[in-house]
Amino acid sequence: MQQGNESSFTDFILLGLFSDSRHPGLLIAIILFILVVAITGNSVLALLIWGDAHLHTPMYFLLSQLSLMDLTLISITVPKMVTDFFSGPSFISRIGCVAQLFLYLMLGVAECVLLTLMAFDRYLAICSPLRYPVIMTPRVCLQMAIGSWVGGMLISLMHTIYTMNFSTCDSREVHHFFCEVMDLLKLSCEDTSTYEKVVLAFGIVFLLIPFGLILTSYILIFLTVLHMNSREGRHKALATCSSHLSVVSLYFGPAMTIYMTPGSFLSADVDQCLFVFDVIITPTLNPLIYSLRNKEVLGALRKVLWRKLMFIVKDDVTFFFFFKNSYSLLFPI
């Protein structure tokens, strides 16, 4: 292999979503709207959980970590894509590409682990309510969160180093809207078939096994719920679990299709659509699913809005009396 044919230290070109679009203006407007909704929704949900004492429970603590991961995930991909649309050619430096790849893989693995731990939390809360406060202590919850982040970092670091170690040929065009591992491997001058099989194996381990554990947890939960005497307790348990199952489906569905299917089986357009759903749509829907179907979160949101309204009204009343007294002093009757 000739060294002169390599370009290991040059920038990459992200072709993105707009290269083949007939209406790029409409598409970027939709993506900007989704970005605003995702950032607002995840930020508000995390701040509500951290700020309201009634939401300081293991389930909501883990949910706040999920919101933080979703917020980070959409922030490392979409703003760059939007900026490139308005500024021109979608260049990204090698360092920037490494950062995107590392963060995406880290968050993907971390979310996978966290969703499994959230299912375990619901299993304990519903199937073993007496043991739940003993097992799910604040220390254990913190260890779960740290374990998710650190586990994601370690797995991601290994894959990022290995992927970026492959030398690239003359082509620097990445047929994606961010630096994704499988698309970067296509630019390599070397044989990457063995490593692609390793990525496929990791996809099976870190997607299929957690998904199986989550599914088992919810089968046991539903069996327990069926034997509950309280209709209210049964309804509350099913509402909470259905929200989590919806998020699990949104995350694992596209991810399993992408990383458990050989690349030759998926067309480029289908692959892009799956990544859009996984990276852009899912982080937007997660806070909406958990907030709109959760009375405690909605109650905390109403409380904050009510306090804000009362603060505004109080300021307006204070300003009115100040203006009235000032007018009386200046223009006595």
PyMOL commands that set and color helices and strands:
alter all, ss='L'
color gray80, all
select helices_A, chain A and resi 3-5+24-51+53-55+58-75+78-87+94-127+132-135+138-164+181-185+193-226+231-259+263-265+268-292+295-330
alter helices_A, ss='H'
color red, helices_A
select strands_A, chain A and resi 12-14+91-92+173-174
alter strands_A, ss='S'
color yellow, strands_A
deselect
rebuild
show_as cartoon
